[in-house]
Each structure stands twice: as structure tokens, then as C-alpha cells.
Amino acid sequence: MTTPNRLAVLSCAALVVTTAAGCASVEKVAGGGDGNGAAITLGTTNGATVFDPAGAYQIGSWLVLNNSFQSLLSFPPGATVPQPDAAESCQFTGNDTMTYKCTLKAGLKFTNGHPVTAEDVKYSIDRTKKINDPAGPVPLLSTIKSVEATGELDVVFHLETPDAVLPAKLASPAGAIVDHQVFPADKLLPNDKLVGSGAYRIDAIENRGTSPSKVTLSPNPTYHGAATKPENSKFTVRYYEKTDDLKAAVEKGEVDVADNSLDPATAAQIKNDDQSGKGNLRVAEGDSGETFYLVFNTKDDVGGKQAVRQAMAQLIDRKALAHDVYAGTVLPLYSVVPAGVVGHNTAFFDKYGEPDVAKAKKYLTDAHITTPVKINLTWSRSRAGAAELENVKKQLEASGLFQVTVQQEPDWDTFIANWSNDSYQAYLIGWTPDYVDADDYISPLVVGGGAFHNNWDDPQISTKLVPDSIKMTDRTGGGAYAIIQNRLADAVPMVPLYQNKSFYVYKNGVTGVDTTVDNTSRFRFWLIGRNKK
């Protein structure tokens, strides 16, 4: 995925030094902005591979991109409607949602000193679509026909079809603006060469094998946008492979903030201690749009049988998962679209109700499927570890209808590659929204096999219901999203399991965490500081 970088002449050249240290490497970029306040470290088990916006579509990557790259618009804390960031203004023109015009703020600069222009905006979108990375965010840009730079600061998006949620898509890293003089047009830029115009600049990246293990950032002194003045002088993101490693880092004080990655028992204990005034850790809890699914490879001989998928949907007890495995730190999920998002319904509960062995058996019997059905369930990362799918296995096997093997692929990159090339029968994967809208759980996950590459498609959804609903300013989609969710509950290309609560643990004295916890899933580095002693 990462290819050799073309040489670029920079007005403020970046010096890159790479050294080997065991199996790790360190990539340092000279310079960095001055900031006020203490240094902050955040720990997560959410994986990251690349940070080039054209190829990045992972939670751990977007965590950094939301703070180091600028988009035309962004989501302020607590907002569900994007507001101007790099743009001075944006609006649809005419009586439909086919043309979208933005005017950039004057005087914006990348961290290398190059100006941010309308040409860069056009180049960024065109480049992502041209590279068309299979693991990238290009599906979010599918409605864009062309982008036109009509002046130094003015840019116009011409759409293939009406798209009322285009502003929200552009407010995600899919709409990140890159320097056309630095980023190659036809391939991804290596992580150590990145240049952005966001509130922070990336100063150094340490790698564990081919994946980042630590990213160090500092405030960007030339930033001009929606973010407020940073409350810290440096922000470090540490990526942990296991929840036990993150737990140990919290206990040793190596991190100041830990995200939803902590194992459920630890999170519940810290919450209880916080409520009783014990210990040195505090909890910020709130809504979240993060969802988790058991996804089926519908080309597989087993996962490809609708009756098998329906029987499993009939047997899985989400309440037991939420209580027994996650200690109440998640909510049972009964649709692809989570609760709290306009257009959500409870399609899976409406169709299947409570777990019922007799009903599950009937699905298999009517389809002439011999039991027990043998199926493999694969996972890579889960804050509950193997306990999550082991609980699902227990539920399925208790029916006498299934024989389940649970397997882990510990390497995240291999896990992504294998689900993309049909190596798994069924696999556990989470989704963090790009924007808060029902469409963000439909278009990228359902149409044409979606980001999870499950090989399933429903032409009625992809060619009729989605195009009709996406153009409506009424974000219930005029009832279309209810129809889509009901069709998904019947076909079961994936089983919704649960949605996370936003749950951040932080040291006593750290400030600002409460202000950034919302269902947009943006963690705004600049808000996090520390009480002055």
C-alpha cells in the first residue's frame, strides 16, 4: 500500500530520519509548532496503517487525520451539522442538491509554507478517486462527478446525483485537503512525508513492524480554522495491540487518556471507583455512533446461505453480550443503523424477537440444511478479547444447531487483507461513523459489498432506495431507511451486535475530555489539557 515517494521541492523542506531499533523504526519530521500547556498522551487499541487521506479508512488513522489535516468543513463539539473550517462559506446552489460551492479562507498554509488553494481541494478529491484504494474512503466521494477550481479560493463540486449529505462527507478525512506539490497523483504518500494544514502537525512516527505504534504531534503555529487554541504543547497517540497492554499503560501512568479500547471489566471498575470518589482516574461517558457487527462472506458455502444467516440472527442474544461480556458498557444493537441516529429502527428485533431455538431450526429445516452447521468466526481486535465471540459460540452451540470454531488473526493488516479476499466465513468488525447520518451506515457498508467486502448487494437498495434517500433534506429518507433496514434484517449480510458508549478514562487533573465526547466520534486533541498546579 505504501509506495516509494516521488521527490518534491519544498519551500520549507522536511528532514526525515529513519533508524532501526529492533523491530521498530522511528520517522522524525524536523520542526513543529509552539504550544502552551502540558504534553498529553492518549492510548488506544484501534489500529492504523496509513495516514495518507486517500488510503486511510481506519479508526486509528482518522483519529490522527481529524487533527492534522483540514477539510472544508468540520464538526464542532456536540454538533451534528458541519460548520466551515478551511472554508469561509459553503452552500448548495440552485433548487437541487447537485452543485455545491465553497469559498476558502484567505491566507491558509500547509505546514511546509505552501498556500492552501482551491486547486489543492480539487486535486485532493480527484486524487482519492483516481487512486481508488480498496481500503480507502473513496466510497464517500462516489456522488461527485467533477470538481472545479474557479479561482484561487473558490471551488465547485458537480454531482452525479443529488447528495444532501455531501457537506458531512467533506467534513471527514475523506475530504482532507492535501498539498498538490507534495502528494503524488497516482499512489499513496509514505507516512513519514505527510504535510497537512490542520490544528496539529505530525512530528514523528514510530513503527511496530509495518504499522504505527506511536505518533507524536505538536500544535501547528500557522493553523487558521475552526479549532480553538490548543490546551497542550504536544499530543502523543500510542497504539497498543492488546487491551491488556493498554490497561497496564493506564495503571503505570504511561497514558493520560484511554479511549473505548479498555476491556469491559476494567472500564466498569474504573467507573465504579470514579463514582465513589476513589483512585486517580476519572471517566467521561456519553453517546457514541460506533457499532459492531458479525459480517458474513456471502460467497462462502456456509455464510452464503441466507437460512444459515437467519438462524444465527434468531439465536444471538445481544442482551447477554452487553451484560455478561461488556458489563453494561455497550448497548444491544438491533439494526445496522444505531440508536440515536435519525432514521434508526429495530428491524432485527422486529423480525426475530428474543432468541428462539425452534424458529432458528425452522429456517434451517425449510432450506434442507443439515445440522449441526459448521462455521468459523474470526476476530482480530476486541476489547473483550476472545470472550466476545466465545459468548456467541456458546449461544449458537447451546441450540444444537451449530458447531462453531473461534479463531483470531492477531495481525491487523493481515485481518483486513483476508476479509477483503474472502478468506473468512464470518468475522467481527466495528464501524465508526464518518458523519452522523443513517446514510453513513448504509452507503459504505451495504452497497456493492461495502467496506467489509462481504460480496452482498441488493439492487433495490443500491440503485433505488439509496439514491432516492440521499437527495432528501429530510434525513429519515422519506421512510427509505426503514425499508432498507428491514430488507437487511431479512437478508442478514451482517448481524448487528452492539453499539459502544463513548467511554474515556483519564487521569485526575486532565481537562477537556468531557467537552469532546459526542456521537461524531471526533476526539479533538486541542481541547485536552491539564490543570495548572
HELIX and SHEET records of a PDB file:
HELIX    1   1 ILE A   59  SER A   68  1                                  10    
HELIX    2   2 ALA A  118  ILE A  131  1                                  14    
HELIX    3   3 VAL A  138  LEU A  141  5                                   4    
HELIX    4   4 LEU A  166  LEU A  170  1                                   5    
HELIX    5   5 PRO A  173  GLY A  175  5                                   3    
HELIX    6   6 ASN A  191  LYS A  193  5                                   3    
HELIX    7   7 THR A  243  LYS A  252  1                                  10    
HELIX    8   8 PRO A  264  GLN A  275  1                                  12    
HELIX    9   9 GLN A  306  LEU A  315  1                                  10    
HELIX   10  10 ARG A  318  ALA A  320  1                                   3    
HELIX   11  11 LEU A  321  VAL A  325  3                                   5    
HELIX   12  12 ALA A  347  TYR A  352  1                                   6    
HELIX   13  13 VAL A  357  ASP A  366  1                                  10    
HELIX   14  14 ALA A  387  ALA A  398  1                                  12    
HELIX   15  15 TRP A  412  SER A  420  1                                   9    
HELIX   16  16 ASP A  439  VAL A  446  1                                   8    
HELIX   17  17 VAL A  447  GLY A  449  5                                   3    
HELIX   18  18 PRO A  459  PRO A  459  1                                   1    
HELIX   19  19 GLN A  460  LEU A  465  3                                   6    
HELIX   20  20 VAL A  466  ILE A  470  1                                   5    
HELIX   21  21 GLY A  477  GLY A  479  5                                   3    
HELIX   22  22 ALA A  480  ALA A  491  1                                  12    
HELIX   23  23 VAL A  513  THR A  516  1                                   4    
HELIX   24  24 PHE A  525  LEU A  527  5                                   3    
SHEET    1   A 9 VAL A  16  ALA A  21  0                                        
SHEET    2   A 9 ALA A  24  VAL A  29 -1                                        
SHEET    3   A 9 TYR A 200  ARG A 208 -1                                        
SHEET    4   A 9 SER A 211  PRO A 219 -1                                        
SHEET    5   A 9 LYS A 234  TYR A 239 -1                                        
SHEET    6   A 9 ALA A  39  THR A  44  1                                        
SHEET    7   A 9 VAL A 257  ALA A 258  1                                        
SHEET    8   A 9 SER A 502  LYS A 507 -1                                        
SHEET    9   A 9 LEU A 281  GLY A 286 -1                                        
SHEET    1   B 2 LEU A  73  SER A  74  0                                        
SHEET    2   B 2 GLN A  83  PRO A  84 -1                                        
SHEET    1   C 4 ALA A  87  PHE A  92  0                                        
SHEET    2   C 4 THR A  99  LEU A 104 -1                                        
SHEET    3   C 4 ASP A 154  LEU A 159 -1                                        
SHEET    4   C 4 ILE A 144  ALA A 149 -1                                        
SHEET    1   D 6 VAL A 330  PRO A 332  0                                        
SHEET    2   D 6 MET A 494  ASN A 500 -1                                        
SHEET    3   D 6 THR A 291  PHE A 296 -1                                        
SHEET    4   D 6 ALA A 426  TRP A 431 -1                                        
SHEET    5   D 6 VAL A 373  TRP A 379  1                                        
SHEET    6   D 6 PHE A 402  GLN A 408  1                                        
SHEET    1   E 2 VAL A 510  THR A 511  0                                        
SHEET    2   E 2 GLY A 529  ARG A 530 -1                                        
END                                                                             
